[in-house]
Amino acid sequence: MKITARDIINIFYKFILCREPDTEGIKYHTNDLNTLDKVGTKLHEFLYSDEFFDVFIKNKMQLSYSFLAERKPQFES
């Protein structure tokens, strides 16, 4: 069974962001993943997203958001 880019993005939304993907999000990330062809890069994007910090750090893990946010890497454009 071959796993598609869409399958991977669905998994990221469900297990990282704890929600169903919206139509635009699935389209954007699937196209981006097909272009990049690097799952690790896309996984990193999800794990360092503001939404991930909101869902897990503030609400579920009850850790200090400011402590972890200070260590969030900044990317150059």
N, C-alpha and C positions, 0 to 999 in steps of 0.2 A: 504494500500500500504506500503510495507516494503522498507525502504531506505537501500541500500547496502553501504559497505565501498567505493566502486568505485564512487557511487553517491556523497558521502560526499567529497571525494578528488576532484572530478570535481568541486563541489561548491567552495571549498577552492581556487582552481586555478583561477576560473573565477571571484570570488568576492573579493578575497584577493590579488592575484597577477595580476589580470586583463589580463589574457591570457588563451589560451587553454593549457591543459597539454600535455607534450610530452610523448611518449610511455614509456620510461624508468621511468620517474617521476611518472606516474600513477601506473605503476607496483610496483615500490618500495614503494610508500606511501600506496597503497592499501594493499600490503602484510604486511607492518609494522603496519597498523591500525588493520588488522585482528589479528595480533599477540598480540598487546598491548591491543586491545579492549577498548581503552580509547580515545574518540573523543577529549576531552579537552586537552590531551597531544599533539595530532597531531595538533590541532588548535593553540596551544601555539607555536609549532615549526614553523608553517607558519607565524604567526604574529611577531615572533622575527627573521625571516630570513633576510639575507642581501638583498635578492631580494625585500622583502616587503619594507624595508627601502629605497631602491633605487626607487621603483615605487611610493610610497606614500609620503615619507618624502622629497626627493629631487625634484621630478618632479611635483607632484600634490598638495601637501599641502604647499610647499614653506617654510617649517620651517627649522630652523637651524639643520642640520644633526648632527653636533657635540654635540649640546645640548642634543638631545635624545640618541645618540649613547653612551654617557657617562653613561646613566642610563640603558642601555641594560644589562640585567642580564647575567652573565657568568655561564655556566654549567660545572660541573666537569664530567670528563669521567669515 
